[in-house]
């Protein structure tokens, strides 16, 4: 049976307390990934026929995030979740199949949970299956109302709860699987006669029950999995759970993380076995780290490649094969486009951006390498800068193999330094340096007797 998926991502998120009108709640980042992207990535393995994101408030921010994976539908007016789903009718109304509806602010729900929800729905032959949880403190959630036979007959939202409904502990987790045709038929019959004056999606449940359609539930044992993010505190709590989940997976796959509480690893980061991640490291974006590396402490790596797993891409860039066993950090920063080879040593306050460092490169401290290609076994001294920006364009620096670049040198791009070259400390290099050459670009030192005393006396 065909599957469809709808993500509700149009809400304002007023409890985030942002003063910016252009930011949507679902665009707030969690470990470097926007909130709604967690839901998209969990749904994609289900291979839905259509994956639809409904956006509204802050939609200009949300749309670029979701449009790569989803068909985008706008909810121009904020009239409730039921009204949001109505906007999808031109895409889904009348189609045979099952439709999952979930919220764009529930990042802890996994693909496995979604799969189990569908499994329960199909095995029970339900027309509607609701994901539910049992909470000791259910205030704020819609309550699952059952009849004497235990069948679900409706959901009562918090604003509409009387004393009886307030006491119910079983709550709506905000995820549903519907018979698609019945869903859009029922949406024609909901109204705004409620405390919020909105079209409640949950009113569809009562319509299904009264029609005699089978309504069931899927209870989630760990209530943290269904946690919604409504404010910045809850955002931080969700981040804590996700961080622990990601770090555990890496450790079970052979990565050593010395202080998991202080290490932040993004969801798209790949790390090979026998790599050691020391405390205080941030590894985010599309970063790939190979085997046997030592990273950190206090090292920041973003959208970078360190090791063999992307060797085909790296080889295309540098005509070499990249490896592993690097010593990175402490206080190292790799920004987007950094590609680092085998047996390199990159230390304190070294920053690399859009540069390819081949096997055996060493840059131990206080160095910026931007838009550079650096050959094997080259040594970069302390305080070296590739000056890649001329005020208008970013230019490239090409450094060959077995080069020695002395401390406090500046290479003004565009420039090339040949194999086996030497650049004297303190040089500002503005012209290409050929193979095997030594380059000196500094004024000749002169010592003037007693001038220090004369200059100091003038300052008194």
N, C-alpha and C positions, 0 to 999 in steps of 0.2 A: 504494500500500500504506500502511496506517495506521502511524503512528509513535508510539511511547511513549518517555518519558524518565524515568529514575530517577536521583536525586541522592543519593549516600551522604553524609549529614551528621550521623551519630549518634555519631561517635567522641569520645573524651574529650579528645584533644590534650594528653596529659600533658607533652609537651616544651615547651608554651607556659609551663609553670611558674607557672600561676596558682593562687593559694590559694582562689579563689572557686569554690564548687561550682555556682553558678548561671550561669556563663559557659561557653558552648560555643566550641570553636575556630573554628567557621565564622561566629561573630558578630563576630570581631575586624575592625575597620574597615581598609579600604584606600582612601585618598583619599576618605574620608567614606562609602564604600559597604561594607556588611558583606561579608566574604569570600565567603559562599555566594551573595550576590546577583550577583556577577560571573558565576557559572556559570549562574544563572537567566536573566540578560539575554542571555547568549550562546546559550542553547537556545531562547528564546522565538521567534526568527524562523523556526525549523524548523517551527513550528505543530504540535507534537505533540498527538495526540488526548488524551493524559493526561500531565501534568507532575507528577511525584511526588517529594516530598522526604521522606527517611527521617531522622527526628531521634531523639535519645536523650539522651546526657549533655548537661546544660544546655539541655534541650529547651524549658523555659519562656522562655529567651532566644531560641532559634532559631525557635520557632513564629511569633511575630509578624512575623519577618523574611520567612518563606517563604510564609505562608498566603494572602497576597494573590494570588500567582501559581501556587501549587502545591496539590495535594492532599497532606495531611500524614498520614504513617504513622509510628507510634512503634516503635522497637526498645527494649523495656524492659530487656533484658539485653544486655550487650556480648559477643556470641559470634561476632564476625567478620562480614565483608562478605557472605558467603554467607547467614548467618542473617538479616542485615538485609534482603536481597532476598526471602527467604522471607516476610517480613511483608507484602509487596506482593501475594502470591498472591490474596487475596480481590478485588483490583482488576483483575488482569491474567491470571491463570492461564486457559489455554485459548483466549485470544484470538489471532486471526490478526494478523500484523504484525511490525514490527521494533522492538526495544527497545534504546535506547542507555542504558548505565549509565556514570556518571561520578562523580568524587569532588568533594565540596564544598569542597576546598582547592586546586583547580587554576585560579586566576583568569586565567591568561595564555592559555588556550585560547580561540580566537576562534570566532565563528559560521562563518566560512569553513572553518576546520579541521574542525568538526563536519560541515559540508555535504560536504566532500571525503571524509570517512570514510564517510558514507552512500553517496556516489557509488561509491567503491571496492567497498563491500560489495555493492551491487546489480549493478554491472557484472561482478564476478567470480562472481556467483551464490553467494555464501558463505552458510553458516548462522551463521557467527560471524566477525567481523573484529575484530582486536585492534590498538589503537593502540600502536606501539612506537617505541623510540629506540635508537640506538647510543651507548653511553657509554664513555669511556676508563676511568672509575672507576665501575663498576656496583654497588659494594657498597651494600647496603641495599634494592636493587630486586629484584623477582621476575624470574627469567631465562626467556627464551623458549627452549624446548628443541625442536629439530627432529630429524627422522630423517635417514637418509642421502640420501633424495630431496629434502630441504629442506622437508618439510611439518611444520607445527607439531603436536607431539603432546602437549605439556603446558607448564605454567608451574611452575617451582620457586621457592618463596618463599625469601627470604634465610635464614631460620632453618633451613631444610631443605636448604641447599646442601651438596653434597660438593665435593671439589676440582675435579671436572670441571665441575659447574654453576657454581662460583665463577668460573671462567675465561671464561664466556660474557659477551660485551659487549652483546648485544641484550637490552633490558629491556622490561618491561611498563610502559606509561605510565598504566595504570589506567582506560582508557576502552575500551568494547566496544560493538559492535552485534551483538545476538543475534536469531535467529529466536525470537520470543516464546514460542511453544508449546513449542519444544524446550528453551528456558531453564528454564521452570518444571517440565518433566518431569525434566530433569537434576538440579534442586535436590533432588528426592526421594532422590537416590542419593549425595549427599556426606555426609561424616562428619567427626569431629574427631580422626582418627588422624594427628596431625602434632605438630610441636614446640610449637606455640602452643596446642594443644587447642581450636582454633576451627573453625568452618565456613568454609573458604576458598572464596570465589567462584571463584578460579582453578582449583579442582578440576573445575569444569564443563568446562574446556577439554579435559582428558583424556577425559572422558566423551563429549564431542562427537566427538573424534578416533577413539576406539574404536568408536563407533557408525557410523563411515564418513561423518559429516557434514563438509562442506567448511569448513575453518578457514583463514583468511588473515590477513595483517597489513597495516597501513597505517603506513608509516614516516614519522615527522615529522623533517624536515631540521633545524629549529632546536630543539635540545633545551630551550632556555629556555621555549618555548611550553608544554611539558608539566610544567614545574616545579611540584612540590607545596610547600605551606606547612606545615611541621611545627613550627617554632619562631619566635621573634620576630625572629631574624636573617633567616631566609628570608622573613618577612613584609616586612621592610624591603627586601630584594632585589627581591621581586615588585613592591613599590610603586615602586621606581626604574624598572623596565621599563615599568610601566603609565603612570607619569608621562611618560616619554619618548615613549611611543606617543601619548598624548592630546595633549601639547604639539605634537608633529610634525603631527598632523592639523589642529590649529587654525592652525598657521603655513602649511601648504599651502593652507588655505582663506582666507588673506589677513589673518591676525592677526599683529601683530608682538609677539614675546616677547623682551625684551631680554636676559634671562639665564635660559634655560630650566631650568638646573639648580636655580635658587632659586625657581621659580614652581610652585605646586601648584594644578592645575586638576582638579576632580572630574569624573567621567564623565558627569554629567547637566547640566553647564554648557554653555550656548550663547553664542557670542560672534560678533558681526557683523564683517565685514571692515573694515580700516583702524583698528581699535582697537589701541592700544598698551598692552601689559602690562609694567610696569616691574618691576625685581627685588624679590623678597621678598614677592610677593602670594600670598594664599590665596583661591581662588574655589571654593566648594564648594556642595553641595546643588543645589536646582533653580534656580540662578541663571541669569538671562538678561541678557546685555549686548548692546546694539545696536551701531551702526556709529560709527566715528570717535571713540570715547571714549579718554581717557588714564586709566589705572588705576595708582595706586601712585606711588612705591614703598612697600613694606611696608604693604599694604592688605589687610584681611580682609573678604570679602563672602560671605554665606551666605544661601541661599534668598531672594534679592532680585532685583528687576527693574530694569535700568538700560538704557533704550533702547526702540526701537519694536517689537520682535518680539512683545511681548505687549500691543500697544496696545489691543486690544479689551477685555482684562481691565482695563487701567489706565483706559481711558475710562469704563468702567462705574463705577469707583470715584470718578473725579474730574471727569467731564464734559469732559475735554480729551483731546487726542491727544498721546501721548508721542513724543519723538524721540531724538536722539543728541547726539554732540559734547559730552560732559561731561568735566570735569576732576575726578578723584576721587583724593584722597590728597595727600601721603603720610600714613601712619599713620591711615587711615580705617577704620571698621568698620561694615559693614551687616549686620544680623542678619535673622532671618526676618521676612518681610512688608514689607521695605523696597521701595518703588517710587519710582524716581528718573527724572525727566523729561529734557527736552532743555536743553542749554546751562547745566547747573547747575555750580556750583563748590563742592566739599565737601572741606575740607582737614584739617589736622593735628588729630588726636584728636577728630574728630567721630564720634559714634555715632548710627546711625539704626536704629530697630526698629519694626515694624508701623506705618510712617508712609508717607504719599504726599507726595512733594516735586514740585511742578509745575515747568514750564519756567522756567528762569532763576533758580531759588532759589540763594542764596549763604549758606554757613555755613563760614567759613574756618578756625575753630579752636575747640577746647575747648568742645564743645557736645553735649548729649544731646537727641535728638528721638525721643520714644517715644509711640506711639498718637496721632499728629498728622496733620492734613491741612493742607498749606501751599500757598497759592496762588502764582500766577505772580509772578516778579520780586521776591519778598520777600527781604529781607536779614536774616540772623540774626547778631547780634553775638557776640563772644567770650564764652564762659562762660554762655551761655543754656541753661536747663534747662526742659523741659516736665515738671513734676512729676506724673506720671500715676498714681502708686500712693498710695492713701490708707490703706494698711495692710490693706485687705480686697479692694478692687476696683481694676482698671485703668480709668482714665477718659480721655476723648478731649479733645484740644486742636484747635480749628479756627481757622486763621489765614488771612486773606483775601489778596487780591492787593496787590502794591506796598506791603507793610507794612515798616516799619523797626523792628526790635527791638533796643534798645540793649544794650550789653555788660553781662554779669553780672545779667541779669534772670531771674526765675523765674516761670513761668506755672503756677498751681495749677489743675489740671484737676478737674472739667470746666469748660471755659471757651472763649469765642469772641472772636476779635479781628477786627474788620471790615476791609474794604478801605481802603487808603490811611491806615491808622492808624499812630501812632508811640508807641512805649513808651520812656520815658526810661531811660537806663542805671541799673542798680542797683535797679530796681523789682521788687517782689513783687506780682504781679497776681492778685487773687482774684475779681474781678468782670469780666463781659463788657465789651469795649471796642467801641463802635459805629464805623461807617464814619467816616473822616476825623477821628477824635478823637485827641488826645494824652493819654496816661495817665502820671501821675506817682504812684508809690507808695513813697515813702521819706521818712524824717524830715527836717525842715528843718535845714540845716547851721548850727551855731553855733560861733563861734571865741571861746574864753575866754582872754583875755590872760594869759600867764605860767603857765597851768595845767600846761603840759608839764613845766616845771622842778619845780613842786611835786610832781607825780605821780612823776617820776623820782627825786627826792630821797627820797620815801617808800620807794622800793624798795631804796635803798642800805642 
